[in-house]
């Protein structure tokens, strides 16, 4: 493993519940519909997920945090 330093910035945090293989509509809604209606836009930083105790791989009962980097619209 290697250390990765995550750049600081503003992130939106969402909780996704369900199978990882079914997450595409979740991301499409956030990035294609919800985010464009806010005062924010995607930032050029890494997106990441936190897979905690409730993460169960591809189980419908799985839960994870989705972190999406944003910045104020220009």
Secondary structure, DSSP 4 states (H G I P E B T S, - for coil): ----PPPP-EEEEEEEES-GGG-HHHHHHIIIIIGGGSSEEE-SS--EEE--TT--TT-TT-EEEEEEEEEE--
